[in-house]
Amino acid sequence: MKKNVGSTDRFVRIIFGIILLILFMSGFIESTTIKWSVFGISAILIATSFSTFCPLYALLGKSTCEAKKNK
């Protein structure tokens, strides 16, 4: 798997993942379906930030990694 998630993207994914995880655990969301959907999204965001690979980016041919400079 080629890295396609840059450092800024990783930071944003971790922050949003943690916020959604807090919403899941706080009981703020009462609907069971929405609650587990929020948990799934937070798990995906956190997992892709640590693995530095996003399957959706790979399908779309996108990357937020910084370009390597050749000297």
N, C-alpha and C positions, 0 to 999 in steps of 0.2 A: 504494500500500500504506500503510495506516494503522498507525502504531506501536502495538504491543500488548505490548512487552516493556519492563518498567521497569528502573531502574538496578540495584536489588538482584538482580533476576532475571538481568540481563546478567552481573553479577559472578559469580554462582553458576554460570551456564552456561560462562563462560570457565574458571573453576577446574576444573570437572568435565571439560570438554573437554581441557584441558591434561593432567590426570591420566590420562585415557584415552589420549591421544596418547603419553604417556610409556610406558604399559603396552604399547601397540602397538609402539613402537620398541625397547623394552628386551629383547624376546625372552622375557619372563616368560610370555606366552601361547603355547603350542605348537601348538594346533589352528588350522589355516589359516582355517577358516570363522569361528571365534570371533574370531580376530585381525582379519580384515577387517571383521567386524561392529562390533567396537570402534572401528576406524578410521572407519567410516561414521558411527557415533553421535557420535564426537568432532568430525568435520567438520561435522555438522549443528548441534551445540551451538555451536561457534565461529562458524559462518556466521550463525545466527539471532541470536547476541549482537551481532555487528557490524552486522547489517542492522536490528536492533530490530523485526523482524517474525517471528512464528512462525505458519506456516500452520495448525498444529493448534489454536492458540489462536483463530485466526480461525474455524475450523470450529465450535469449541465456544462461540464468542461470549465468550471470556474476555479479560481484559487485566490486566497487572500495572503498567501505567503509572499514575502519580499523576494524580488528577483535577485539571483546571485550575480554579483559583479565579476566579470572576467578581467584579469589584469594582464 
